[in-house]
């Protein structure tokens, strides 16, 4: 990778961070010990985001990617002239990648939970 490509990627990361408003973990608090649901820091006037809402948003994005992929596959199979094969393949790969990412997050959360449960009190 050339220096110009590295600089371009770094500038994109900085632009995304500026859009988000700082580091990714800024303002994120756990939802509480009661499980997934609206926690004490639901999005509102304080501007803080709960862990549950971030998790729910991620799952919804995976669901949307899978729905878009399925819709484009069905449209291509019906012979819709507005849907081309490369776009269908891209949608399928996006969906697959999003799902694998969600599964990996789940696996890491389960491993962290098991580790916490095995800690001596």
N, C-alpha and C positions, 0 to 999 in steps of 0.2 A: 504494500500500500504506500503510495507516494505521500509526501508531506502535504501536497495540495489537497488530496482526498481526506487526510486526517484533519486538516484545518477546516474543511467543509463540514465534516461530521461533527466536530467540536462546536462549530458555530450553530449548527442545527440543534444540538443539545442545549446550548445556551439560550437559543430562541424559544425552545419548548419550555425550558425552566422559567423563562421570563413570563410566558403565557400562563403557566400554572401558578406562578407567584412565589417561587422559591424552591427549596428542596422538597422532594416528594413526601417526606415525613412531617413536614411542618403542619401543625394543627390537627394531626390525627391522634385520636385517643381511643382506647379500647371501649367496646360497647358495654362492658360490665360482665359479671360472672354468671348472669342468668341465662345466657345463650344468645343466639342471634335474634335480633329484634332492635327496636329503637332504643338506643342507649342514652346515657345522660347527656351526650353531646351531639344530638341530632342536628343536622344542618339548620341553621336559623340565624338569629340576630348576632350570635357570637362569631359565626364564620368558621366554626370548628366542624370537622367531619368525623363521624364515628367509624369504627372498624367495620361494623355490620353494614353500613351504607356503602362503604368502599367495596366490600365483598359482594354485596347484592348488585352493585353497578357492574362489577366485573362479570358476574354470572349472566346478567342481562345482555352485556355486549357479546359474550360467547353465543348466547341464544340467538341474537340478531344476526350474527355472522352465519350460523347454521341455517337459519331461516332464509337468508339471502342466497346462500349456496343452493339450497333445495329448490327455491323458486327459479333461479337461473337454470338449474339442471332440467326442471320440468319444462320451462319455456324452450330450451334448446331441443329437448326431445319432441316437443310438439311442432318444431320447425319454425319457430318465430324468427323472422328475418332480422329483427333488431338485436338478437342475441348471438354472439359469435363464440366459437369454441375456446379461444384463448381466454376470454373473460370468464367463461364458466370454469375453466381449469384454475384460474387465479382465485376465484371465489371459493372453490373447493379447498385449495391450499390454505387460504386465509382461515377458513372454518376449521380445518384440521389442526393448524398451528394454534389457534385460539383454544381449541378443546384440549390439546396436549398441554398447553400452558396451565389451563385450569386444573387438569388432573395433577400436574406437578405441584401446584400450589396446595391442592388438597392433601397430597401425599406428605408434603413438608409440614403442613399443619397437624396432621395426624401424628407424625413422628415427634413433633414438638410437644403435643399433648401427652403422648406416651412417656416422653422423657420427664415432663413435669410430674406426671402421676407416679413415676418411679423414684422421685426424689424423697429422701428421708425427711421426716418432719421434725 
